[in-house]
Amino acid sequence: MKRRAFSREFKVSAVQLVQQQNYSIPQAAKNLGVDRTTLRAWMRKFGAEFGGDAKPAVTGDAALRAENRQLRKECEQLRMERDILKKATVFFANHQL
């Protein structure tokens, strides 16, 4: 049987699927059509590179805290963007005359 070669991007995407989207390793491996041990090896190799600790997805309270942290970060970004748009609207409204 011929050995398949996967690009670095594919491997990184597989690792991110487990780390960021909370897929289990067996579930992600099945969906991607790779062996579990192969995906575990990619987790060890690329896991720490993307803010993970090369472990499978976090569960329970830790996962909720991580999601909450992410949502707060996004909310702050959206507030900044909103404020910038408000200021731009006022600026252009005053300079239309």
Buried (B, 14 or more C-beta within 10 A) or exposed (E): EEEEEEEEEEBBBBBBBBBBEBBEBEBBBBEBEBEBEBBBEBBEBBBEEEEBEBEBBBEEEEEEEBEEEEEEEEEEEEEEEEEEEEEEEEEEEEEEE
